[in-house]
Amino acid sequence: MIFVSFAGTTRVGAHRRYGAFVQRVLARFGDRAIDAFVVALAVGSIVEIFVVRRIDHPGVDVVLAALWSLPYLARRLNPTVPPFVAAAALAMLGLVEGAGTTDMSMPFLAALVTAVSFGLLADPRNRIAGWIAIVGAAAVVDYRSTGTIADFFFTTLILSLAWAFGFTLATRSEQARELRERVAAAERDRSAAAERAAAEERTRIARELHDVVAHSVSVMVVQTSGVRRLLHEEQEREREALLSVERIGREALAEMRRMLGVMRTGEPEVAALAPQPGLQNLDRLIAQIQEAGLPVTLRVEGERRELPPGIDLSAYRIVQEGLTNALKHAKGAHADVVVRYEDAAVSVEVADDGPGLNGSDAYGHGLVGMRERVAVYGGTLEAGPRDGGGFLLRAQLPAEACA
């Protein structure tokens, strides 16, 4: 368990990245706690040298104990060097002490830590070279201490398992890192697609509002021009005032066309020969949806009244988008459309009893466009699964935005 915790101190990748396992260990125990363990390993190794018997060169052993432990404090600068230094120090211990190493346990713990650290290295060449180094160090120690092949094979098996453990952690950490990068890239793509959808919807809204406002302003200009021509010449002041209104109206139309041209994204401009639809056209829309296979019920609450063109158009588009998505995602279901005329607002609802997908799955970028439309007039939009199944879309456009 001790060497597993210590294995988390080795950084996966050269100099700049840790694996997911290392990050979890550091997040749980803290980098200072890992450093404390390294120091404890060094202190324990040095103390053991003066406790056990048959130690012939304690001074040299103290230096070697520092070399197989303390270099890990520099793991953040270079994760490759510390385990190689430790392996060399362990091999040197076998050469210096020989049979005296059989009474020591800390070098074996250091060997396990070194094996796991080699397995965690990102470079395959360093990883294989590390396995060879730690097995070679074990061969030197076993040969100098016991001289039996059985002990060497047993030690090699244990160290190889520790190395494989580190390699498995490194592989899974790399897979987790790649998965996080893919998720982040997918999220960026999704955000970019949503931004493009919002921009396209704003352009569409601008084009539709241009048609609505341009028609109203054109009527004002034409009527003003007609009234001005009917005035007598002696009514010069009134004629000048109407002429000013006419000129301002024409300038407003020109500026509006220029503004719309800036917002366009390069698509060919198509003249709007038909008037923009409104809630009065819902019957025709519902008939088209029903012909496509979705039964729809329309209910109007409150006194039906004429709405400003922009509000009327936005309410119609929201119902259209809601029914289109209900047809797409709730085949075989039934949809209800409610138009509610209130004193201070007009609201529309589209509800279906389909499988009840969430807002992202059911509407995608269509929901982005509806939010853009509602935001133009300071309204509210709610979209989500219904308690009894299906999906509910509710939008409210305040009358203040219509004034």
C-alpha positions in Angstrom: 0.0 0.0 0.0 2.9 2.3 0.8 4.5 1.9 -2.6 1.2 2.4 -4.4 0.8 5.8 -2.8 4.4 6.6 -3.6 3.9 5.6 -7.2 1.5 8.5 -7.6 4.4 10.9 -7.2 5.8 10.0 -10.6 4.6 12.3 -13.3 3.1 10.7 -16.5 4.7 12.3 -19.5 7.8 14.3 -19.8 8.0 17.4 -17.6 4.6 18.9 -18.1 1.7 16.4 -17.5 0.6 14.1 -14.8 -1.7 11.2 -15.4 -5.2 11.0 -14.0 -4.0 8.7 -11.2 -1.2 11.0 -10.2 -3.7 14.0 -10.2 -6.1 12.1 -8.0 -3.4 11.1 -5.5 -2.1 14.6 -5.3 -5.6 16.0 -4.9 -6.3 13.6 -2.1 -3.1 13.5 -0.1 -1.4 16.8 -1.2 2.0 17.3 -2.7 3.6 18.0 0.6 2.4 14.7 2.0 4.1 12.9 -0.9 7.3 14.8 -0.2 7.0 13.8 3.5 6.8 10.2 2.5 9.9 10.5 0.4 11.7 12.0 3.4 10.3 9.3 5.6 11.6 6.6 3.2 15.1 8.2 3.3 15.1 8.5 7.2 13.8 4.9 7.6 16.5 3.6 5.3 19.3 5.4 7.1 18.0 4.4 10.6 17.8 0.7 9.4 21.5 0.8 8.4 22.5 1.5 12.1 19.9 -1.0 13.5 20.6 -4.2 11.6 23.7 -6.3 12.0 26.3 -7.4 9.5 26.6 -3.9 8.0 30.2 -3.4 6.9 30.1 0.1 5.3 27.5 2.2 7.0 28.9 5.5 5.7 28.6 4.4 2.1 25.2 2.8 2.8 23.9 6.1 4.1 24.8 7.9 0.8 23.2 5.1 -1.2 20.0 5.3 1.0 19.8 9.0 0.1 20.2 8.2 -3.6 17.4 5.6 -3.7 14.9 7.9 -2.0 15.6 11.7 -2.1 15.9 12.1 -5.9 12.1 11.6 -6.0 11.8 15.1 -4.5 12.8 16.4 -7.9 10.1 14.3 -9.7 8.3 17.4 -10.9 11.4 18.6 -12.7 12.1 15.3 -14.4 10.2 12.1 -13.7 12.6 9.9 -15.6 15.9 10.4 -13.7 14.9 9.5 -10.1 14.1 5.8 -10.7 17.3 5.3 -12.7 19.3 6.8 -9.9 17.5 4.7 -7.4 18.1 1.5 -9.4 21.8 2.3 -9.6 22.0 2.9 -5.9 20.3 -0.4 -5.1 22.7 -2.3 -7.4 25.7 -0.5 -5.7 24.3 -1.6 -2.3 24.5 -5.2 -3.4 28.1 -4.8 -4.5 29.1 -3.0 -1.3 27.3 -5.0 1.4 26.8 -8.4 -0.2 25.2 -10.8 2.3 24.5 -7.9 4.7 21.5 -6.9 2.5 19.5 -9.9 3.6 18.8 -8.3 7.0 17.5 -5.0 5.4 13.9 -4.4 4.3 13.9 -0.8 3.2 15.9 -1.5 0.0 13.2 -3.9 -1.1 10.5 -1.3 -0.5 12.6 1.2 -2.5 12.9 -1.4 -5.3 9.1 -1.8 -5.4 8.7 2.0 -5.6 11.3 2.1 -8.4 9.6 -0.6 -10.4 6.3 1.1 -10.2 7.9 4.4 -11.2 9.5 2.8 -14.2 6.1 1.4 -15.3 4.6 4.9 -15.0 7.0 6.5 -17.4 5.4 7.8 -20.6 8.3 7.0 -23.0 8.1 3.2 -23.9 11.9 3.1 -24.4 12.5 4.5 -20.9 9.9 2.2 -19.5 11.6 -0.9 -20.9 15.0 0.3 -20.0 13.8 0.9 -16.5 12.5 -2.7 -16.2 15.9 -4.0 -17.3 17.6 -1.7 -14.8 15.6 -2.7 -11.8 15.8 -6.4 -12.7 19.5 -6.0 -13.2 19.8 -4.4 -9.8 17.9 -7.2 -8.2 20.2 -9.7 -9.9 23.2 -8.0 -8.4 21.8 -7.9 -4.9 20.6 -11.5 -5.0 23.8 -12.8 -6.4 25.9 -11.0 -3.9 23.6 -11.9 -0.9 22.5 -15.5 -1.5 23.8 -16.6 -4.8 20.6 -18.7 -5.4 18.6 -18.7 -8.6 15.3 -19.2 -6.8 15.6 -16.0 -4.9 16.4 -14.1 -8.1 13.3 -15.5 -10.0 11.0 -14.7 -7.0 12.4 -11.1 -6.8 12.1 -10.6 -10.5 8.5 -11.8 -10.5 7.5 -9.4 -7.7 9.3 -6.4 -9.3 7.8 -7.3 -12.7 4.3 -7.3 -11.2 5.0 -3.9 -9.7 6.3 -2.6 -13.0 3.2 -3.9 -14.8 1.0 -2.2 -12.1 2.7 1.1 -12.9 2.3 0.5 -16.7 -1.4 -0.3 -16.3 -1.9 2.9 -14.3 0.0 4.9 -16.9 -2.1 3.4 -19.8 -5.4 4.1 -18.1 -4.3 7.6 -17.1 -3.4 8.3 -20.7 -6.8 6.9 -21.9 -8.6 9.0 -19.4 -6.6 12.1 -20.5 -7.5 11.4 -24.2 -11.1 10.9 -23.2 -11.2 14.2 -21.4 -9.7 16.0 -24.4 -12.3 14.4 -26.7 -15.1 15.5 -24.4 -13.6 19.0 -24.2 -13.3 19.1 -28.0 -16.9 17.9 -28.5 -18.1 20.5 -26.0 -16.2 23.2 -27.9 -17.7 22.0 -31.2 -21.1 22.0 -29.7 -20.7 25.5 -28.3 -19.4 26.7 -31.7 -22.4 25.1 -33.5 -24.8 26.7 -31.0 -23.2 30.1 -31.6 -23.5 29.6 -35.4 -27.1 28.6 -35.0 -27.8 31.7 -32.8 -26.1 33.9 -35.4 -28.1 32.4 -38.3 -31.3 32.8 -36.3 -30.4 36.5 -35.5 -30.0 37.0 -39.3 -33.3 35.4 -40.0 -35.0 37.5 -37.3 -33.4 40.6 -38.7 -34.6 39.8 -42.2 -38.1 39.1 -41.0 -38.3 42.2 -38.9 -36.9 44.2 -41.8 -39.9 43.0 -43.9 -42.3 43.8 -41.1 -40.9 47.3 -40.2 -40.1 48.2 -43.8 -43.7 47.6 -44.8 -45.0 49.7 -42.0 -42.6 52.6 -42.6 -43.3 52.4 -46.3 -47.0 52.8 -45.7 -46.2 55.8 -43.5 -44.0 57.4 -46.1 -46.5 56.9 -48.9 -49.4 58.3 -46.8 -47.4 61.3 -45.7 -46.4 62.0 -49.3 -50.1 61.8 -50.4 -51.3 64.1 -47.6 -48.5 66.6 -48.5 -49.6 66.8 -52.1 -53.2 67.5 -51.0 -52.3 70.5 -48.9 -52.7 73.9 -50.4 -49.7 76.0 -51.3 -50.5 78.5 -48.5 -50.1 75.7 -46.0 -46.3 75.9 -46.4 -45.5 75.1 -42.8 -47.5 71.9 -42.8 -46.1 70.9 -46.1 -42.5 71.4 -44.8 -43.3 69.3 -41.7 -44.7 66.5 -43.8 -41.8 66.7 -46.2 -39.4 66.3 -43.3 -41.3 63.2 -42.0 -41.2 61.7 -45.5 -37.5 62.3 -45.9 -36.8 60.8 -42.4 -38.9 57.8 -43.3 -37.0 57.2 -46.5 -33.6 57.6 -44.7 -34.8 55.1 -42.1 -35.6 52.6 -44.7 -32.2 53.0 -46.4 -30.4 52.6 -43.1 -32.4 49.5 -42.2 -31.4 47.9 -45.5 -27.8 48.7 -44.9 -28.0 47.2 -41.4 -29.5 44.1 -42.7 -26.8 43.8 -45.3 -24.1 43.9 -42.6 -25.8 41.1 -40.7 -26.2 38.8 -43.7 -23.7 35.9 -43.9 -23.2 35.7 -47.6 -26.4 33.8 -48.5 -28.2 35.0 -51.7 -30.9 37.5 -50.9 -34.4 36.4 -51.8 -37.1 38.9 -52.1 -40.0 38.4 -49.7 -43.0 38.3 -52.0 -45.4 36.8 -49.5 -46.4 38.6 -46.3 -44.9 37.3 -43.0 -47.1 34.8 -41.2 -48.7 35.3 -37.8 -51.0 33.6 -35.3 -53.9 33.9 -37.7 -52.1 31.4 -40.0 -51.9 28.7 -37.3 -54.8 26.7 -38.8 -52.9 26.3 -42.0 -49.7 25.3 -40.2 -51.6 22.8 -38.0 -53.2 21.3 -41.1 -49.7 20.8 -42.7 -48.4 19.1 -39.5 -51.4 16.8 -39.3 -51.0 15.8 -42.9 -47.4 14.8 -42.0 -48.7 12.4 -39.3 -49.0 14.3 -36.0 -52.5 14.9 -34.6 -52.7 18.5 -33.2 -55.3 20.2 -31.1 -55.5 24.0 -31.1 -57.0 26.0 -28.2 -57.3 29.8 -28.0 -57.9 31.4 -24.6 -58.8 35.0 -24.2 -60.1 37.4 -26.7 -58.2 37.1 -30.0 -56.8 40.5 -31.0 -54.5 42.0 -33.4 -50.8 42.0 -32.3 -47.9 44.1 -33.5 -46.3 42.3 -36.5 -43.0 41.5 -34.8 -44.7 39.8 -31.8 -47.2 38.0 -34.0 -44.4 36.7 -36.2 -42.3 35.5 -33.3 -45.2 33.7 -31.6 -46.0 32.0 -34.9 -42.3 30.9 -35.4 -42.1 29.5 -31.9 -45.3 27.4 -32.4 -43.9 26.3 -35.8 -40.6 25.2 -34.3 -42.3 23.4 -31.4 -44.6 21.4 -33.8 -41.8 20.6 -36.2 -39.7 19.1 -33.4 -42.7 17.3 -31.9 -43.3 15.7 -35.3 -39.6 14.8 -35.5 -39.2 13.3 -32.0 -42.7 12.3 -30.9 -44.0 10.3 -33.9 -47.3 8.6 -33.1 -48.0 11.0 -30.3 -50.4 13.9 -29.9 -49.7 17.6 -29.6 -51.6 20.4 -28.0 -51.2 24.1 -29.0 -52.5 26.8 -26.6 -52.6 30.4 -27.5 -53.4 32.6 -24.6 -54.2 36.3 -24.9 -53.7 38.1 -21.6 -53.9 41.7 -20.6 -50.2 42.3 -20.5 -48.9 39.5 -22.7 -49.5 36.8 -25.2 -48.3 33.3 -24.5 -48.1 30.1 -26.6 -47.7 26.5 -25.5 -46.8 23.4 -27.5 -47.1 20.1 -25.5 -46.8 16.5 -26.7 -47.1 13.1 -25.1 -44.2 11.5 -26.8 -41.1 9.8 -25.2 -40.2 13.0 -23.3 -36.6 13.7 -24.5 -34.7 16.4 -22.8 -34.4 19.9 -24.3 -31.0 19.3 -25.8 -32.0 16.1 -27.5 -35.5 17.2 -28.6 -34.8 20.7 -29.9 -31.1 21.1 -30.4 -30.2 24.4 -32.0 -33.9 25.1 -32.6 -34.2 25.9 -28.9 -31.3 28.4 -29.3 -33.2 30.2 -32.1 -36.4 30.4 -30.0 -34.5 31.9 -27.1 -33.1 34.5 -29.5 -36.6 35.4 -30.7 -38.0 35.7 -27.2 -35.0 37.7 -26.0 -35.6 40.3 -28.7 -38.8 41.4 -26.9 -37.7 40.6 -23.3 -40.0 37.6 -23.0 -39.6 34.2 -21.3 -39.2 30.7 -22.6 -39.5 27.4 -20.8 -38.7 24.0 -22.3 -38.4 20.6 -20.7 -40.0 17.2 -20.1 -43.5 17.0 -18.7 -44.2 15.3 -15.4 -46.6 12.8 -17.1 -44.3 12.2 -20.1 -43.8 14.1 -23.2 -42.3 17.6 -23.7 -43.6 21.1 -23.0 -42.6 24.3 -24.7 -44.0 27.6 -23.3 -43.2 31.1 -24.4 -44.5 34.5 -23.2 -44.1 37.8 -24.9 -44.9 40.8 -22.8 -47.2 43.5 -24.1 -44.8 46.1 -23.0 -42.5 45.0 -25.8 -45.3 45.5 -28.2 -46.2 49.0 -27.3 
